[in-house]
Amino acid sequence: MDLKMRITFEGKDYTFTVLTKGINKQTRSIRISMDGEEYELAPNTRSEWTAAEETSQHSHALLRAIARSVSLRYRL
């Protein structure tokens, strides 16, 4: 079962699905799906989770906020 999560960003609600199973502290990438597109989240050199690829549909700040939400949820 995929985990559906919600986030409010800049006054708008977004729903996304965490596709990666078995997330733990050793996980180095997390796949999510939002609005029919899949994104990969990964930690950067400062151990901050962020989107691995650029996107035109969603802002990088939104994807960074989602990555932070997921990392807090799983205590990464």
C-alpha positions in Angstrom: 0.0 0.0 0.0 1.3 3.5 -0.9 1.3 6.1 1.8 -0.8 9.2 0.8 0.3 12.4 2.5 -0.8 16.1 2.4 1.0 19.3 2.7 0.0 23.0 2.7 2.4 25.2 0.9 1.9 28.9 0.3 -1.8 28.6 1.1 -2.5 25.7 -1.2 -3.1 22.0 -0.3 -1.1 19.3 -2.1 -1.5 15.6 -1.9 1.3 13.2 -2.8 2.0 9.5 -2.5 5.2 8.0 -1.1 6.1 5.1 -3.4 9.2 3.8 -1.7 8.6 1.0 0.7 10.6 0.2 3.8 12.1 3.7 4.4 14.6 3.8 7.2 17.8 5.8 8.2 19.8 3.9 5.5 17.5 5.0 2.7 19.3 7.2 0.2 16.4 8.0 -2.2 12.7 8.2 -1.9 10.2 8.1 -4.8 7.0 10.1 -4.6 4.1 10.7 -7.0 2.2 14.0 -7.3 -0.3 15.0 -10.0 0.7 12.0 -12.1 4.4 12.7 -12.1 7.1 10.8 -10.2 9.9 12.6 -8.4 13.0 11.3 -6.6 14.0 12.8 -3.3 17.6 12.4 -2.1 19.8 14.0 0.6 22.3 16.7 -0.6 25.8 17.2 0.8 24.4 19.0 3.9 22.0 16.0 4.6 19.0 18.1 3.6 16.4 16.1 1.6 15.5 17.7 -1.7 14.3 16.8 -5.2 17.0 15.1 -7.3 15.7 16.5 -10.6 14.4 19.8 -11.8 10.7 20.1 -12.8 8.6 22.6 -14.7 5.3 21.6 -13.2 6.1 22.1 -9.5 8.4 24.6 -7.9 11.7 23.4 -6.4 10.6 25.1 -3.1 7.5 22.9 -3.0 9.5 19.7 -3.6 12.0 20.8 -0.9 9.0 21.3 1.5 7.7 17.9 0.6 11.1 16.3 1.1 11.3 17.9 4.5 7.9 16.6 5.4 8.8 13.1 4.4 12.1 13.2 6.2 10.4 14.4 9.4 7.7 11.7 9.1 10.3 8.9 8.8 12.8 10.6 11.2 15.6 10.6 8.6 
